[in-house]
Amino acid sequence: MSQSNPIQIQKYLSGVDYPVSKRQLLEKARDNGAGQDVLTALEKLPEREYNGPNGVSAEVSGA
């Protein structure tokens, strides 16, 4: 699978306690066993605080 969709990414962000930083999102995704495609998508996110899953999904969709 070459691209990750927001729904797939949210699966790997299960248990995130928002608000979180980009670094925290990456750590949680790694802890939850995300593949490289998901991690790459998260690495492309802007460095900022995310207040909820909708904000993450919106950034991933626009990236």
GIJO-V614691 format. One record per helix or strand of 3 or more residues. SS is the DSSP state (@ for helix, = for strand). FROM is the first residue (numbers start at 0). LEN is the number of residues. If there is no record, write none. Layout:
<<SS | FROM | LEN> <SS | FROM | LEN>>
This chain:
<<@ | 5 | 7> <@ | 21 | 10> <@ | 35 | 8> <@ | 52 | 10>>
